[in-house]
């Protein structure tokens, strides 16, 4: 099973089940644990409530089978801050970028979080103000 977690319910990716971020949360209760081979969270992580982030992450992790690839992307707080400070993004652009956002983090923070839950980081990139990180659930060695 492949999941696409997004805040844009009108956007679908062929071959993926689209699951919306609603009211700062994601409902994955209908997805069987350990059944996903790939999860894309490439639009909407900023809509997750800060207070729900760990719960959402735990729910995503419970759906990942061994070898499952998780791709997360979002606005990088550190890069956005640099853009504001150096004038590349003015205050009205900044206000528009963060409007309706509940959770903005950085690539380094997301990498640390994914490492802390045992995922192997495959790649981590920043383009403009957005990060994308790819990680895999690997078999736990005894």
Beta strands, then each sheet from edge to edge (+ up, - down):
strand 1: 2-6
strand 2: 17-22
strand 3: 25-26
strand 4: 36-43
strand 5: 64-75
strand 6: 119-127
strand 7: 130-137
sheet 1: 3+ 2- 1- 4- 5- 7+ 6-
end
